[in-house]
């Protein structure tokens, strides 16, 4: 996961460069190059991996701090092929860091993240999942009242639980949700 987060900072720095200069600079040369970089990082000694993480995060922060108002409005293209304004880059980084911090299972869980962040993450995931095949769902956060509808196949399955459990489920982690019949919540395809 640490290599994944470090590689993400490098990739987002490419988009910052694009926004700053107008020179198209994709996040990754190819999906294969992305996977190979993460794999290389996973084999690095801890000190080297930590140095890469710090260096890439610092470079991203420095690049974003240097963007002017007009540059923040510049369109860039994500690894999924979506054209977005550069103003989306901080959200993309926050999403990456927070979700993978949970994946490391070394401290924070989704329950420790702010509710407004979790709700925004659910909005983001539902927006991306809406175009993918999968089961129709209605999801309700019992602690906040937030609600999402996910179009899909069949009659909608109603799932309810705390916001952090809904977020974990939507992002492909075990949220501990069960279907109304007591069985497991329907399996979901990858969202990114």
C-alpha positions in Angstrom: 0.0 0.0 0.0 2.8 2.4 0.8 4.2 2.0 -2.7 0.7 2.6 -4.1 0.4 5.9 -2.2 3.9 7.0 -3.3 3.2 6.2 -6.9 -0.1 8.1 -6.7 1.8 11.2 -5.6 4.1 10.9 -8.5 1.2 10.4 -10.9 -0.7 13.3 -9.5 2.4 15.4 -9.9 2.2 14.6 -13.6 -1.2 16.2 -13.6 0.0 19.2 -11.7 2.7 19.6 -14.3 0.0 19.4 -17.0 -2.1 22.1 -15.2 0.9 24.3 -14.7 2.3 24.1 -18.2 -0.5 23.1 -20.5 1.7 20.2 -21.7 -0.3 16.9 -21.7 1.3 14.7 -19.1 -0.7 11.5 -18.3 -0.7 10.1 -14.8 0.9 6.9 -15.9 2.5 5.9 -19.3 0.3 2.8 -19.2 -1.6 0.6 -16.8 1.3 -1.8 -17.0 3.8 0.8 -16.1 1.6 1.8 -13.1 1.5 -1.8 -11.9 5.2 -2.4 -12.4 6.1 0.7 -10.4 3.9 -0.3 -7.5 5.4 -3.8 -7.6 9.0 -2.4 -7.7 8.1 -0.3 -4.7 6.7 -3.2 -2.7 10.1 -4.9 -3.0 12.0 -1.8 -1.7 13.7 -1.9 1.7 11.6 0.0 4.2 14.0 3.1 4.4 14.0 3.4 0.6 10.2 3.1 0.4 9.7 5.7 3.1 12.1 8.1 1.3 10.1 7.6 -1.9 6.8 8.3 -0.1 8.1 11.4 1.5 9.8 12.7 -1.7 6.8 12.1 -3.8 4.4 13.6 -1.3 6.6 16.7 -0.8 7.0 17.2 -4.6 3.2 17.0 -5.0 2.6 19.5 -2.2 5.1 21.9 -3.7 3.7 21.6 -7.2 0.1 22.2 -6.0 1.2 25.2 -3.9 2.7 26.8 -7.0 -0.4 26.6 -9.1 -2.2 29.9 -9.8 -5.9 30.4 -9.9 -6.2 29.9 -13.7 -4.0 26.8 -13.6 -6.3 25.2 -11.0 -9.1 25.5 -13.6 -7.0 23.7 -16.2 -8.5 20.4 -17.5 -6.4 17.3 -16.9 -7.2 13.6 -17.7 -7.3 11.0 -14.9 -6.0 7.5 -15.2 -9.7 6.4 -15.8 -9.9 8.8 -18.8 -12.1 11.4 -17.1 -11.4 15.0 -17.9 -11.5 17.0 -14.7 -10.3 20.5 -13.6 -7.1 20.5 -11.6 -9.2 21.6 -8.6 -10.1 17.9 -8.3 -6.5 16.8 -7.6 -6.5 17.5 -3.8 -9.7 15.4 -3.5 -8.1 12.6 -5.5 -5.0 12.6 -3.2 -7.1 12.7 0.0 -9.2 9.8 -1.2 -6.1 7.8 -2.1 -4.3 8.5 1.2 -7.3 8.0 3.5 -8.5 4.8 1.9 -5.1 3.2 1.8 -4.3 4.3 5.4 -7.3 2.2 6.4 -6.0 -0.7 4.2 -2.7 -0.7 6.1 -4.6 -1.7 9.2 -2.0 0.1 11.3 -4.2 2.7 12.9 -7.2 4.5 11.4 -10.3 2.8 10.2 -13.2 4.2 8.3 -14.9 4.9 11.6 -12.1 7.3 12.5 -12.5 9.5 9.3 -14.8 12.6 9.3 -18.4 12.0 8.3 -18.3 14.7 5.6 -15.3 13.0 4.0 -17.0 9.6 4.2 -20.2 11.0 2.6 -18.2 12.7 -0.2 -16.3 9.4 -0.8 -19.7 7.6 -1.0 -20.9 10.2 -3.5 -17.8 9.7 -5.5 -17.9 5.9 -5.5 -21.7 5.8 -6.3 -21.0 8.2 -9.2 -18.3 5.9 -10.6 -20.2 2.7 -9.9 -23.4 4.0 -11.5 -22.1 3.2 -15.0 -20.7 -0.2 -14.1 -22.7 -3.4 -14.2 -23.8 -4.8 -10.8 -26.7 -5.2 -8.5 -29.2 -2.4 -7.9 -28.8 -1.1 -4.4 -30.3 1.5 -2.0 -27.9 2.3 0.8 -28.8 4.3 3.9 -26.5 5.5 6.6 -28.4 4.9 9.8 -26.3 7.4 11.8 -26.4 10.3 9.4 -29.5 9.8 7.3 -27.4 9.9 4.1 -28.9 7.8 1.3 -27.6 6.6 -2.1 -29.3 4.7 -4.9 -27.1 2.7 -7.2 -28.8 1.6 -10.5 -28.1 -1.9 -11.6 -29.5 -5.4 -12.3 -32.6 -6.7 -10.6 -34.8 -5.2 -7.8 -32.8 -2.9 -5.5 -31.3 -4.6 -2.5 -31.7 -2.3 0.6 -28.7 -2.1 2.8 -28.5 0.0 5.9 -25.7 0.6 8.4 -23.4 3.2 9.9 -21.8 5.6 7.4 -18.4 4.1 7.9 -19.7 0.6 7.1 -21.5 1.9 4.0 -18.2 3.5 2.9 -16.2 0.4 3.5 -18.6 -1.7 1.5 -18.8 0.7 -1.4 -15.0 0.9 -1.7 -14.7 -2.9 -1.8 -13.8 -3.6 1.9 -15.8 -5.6 4.4 -18.2 -3.2 5.9 -20.1 -5.9 7.9 -23.3 -5.2 6.0 -25.9 -7.9 5.5 -28.7 -8.2 3.0 -32.3 -7.9 4.3 -32.6 -11.8 4.2 -29.6 -12.0 6.5 -27.2 -13.2 3.8 -24.1 -11.3 2.7 -24.4 -8.0 1.0 -24.1 -8.4 -2.8 -20.5 -8.5 -4.2 -19.4 -5.3 -6.1 -16.9 -4.9 -8.9 -13.9 -2.6 -8.4 -14.8 1.0 -8.5 -11.5 2.5 -9.7 
